[in-house]
């Protein structure tokens, strides 16, 4: 019956993993469904009773229990796999949203820099015009002083 014991221990490990699921926001319902599934052997006391039952019955009954356990562990593993796919999809979506926000921020920053550059060019032209006008005035005042 060692194989049966191994399957029961594997089931307990899977149930322990399910109990440790800490879902991100948006996947709490899926995680609660997985956590809420008790199946035919949802706790340690039931596992112990099944083990004693399996040890006291015929090989056919033990094989039936093994099949039941394998099916249950398999269904939990599938549910966990689906949950993990959903978590990964959520993380990808969040990363894409962050990237879009960053790209938008970079675009707005570039627009702001372009605006600042245009303003500086206008101010530089105004300054150059003012300097040339002051230079003309300076030449006039020099001529007036020499006259």
Helices and strands as residue ranges (DSSP letters): H 2-19, H 28-36, H 44-56, H 59-146
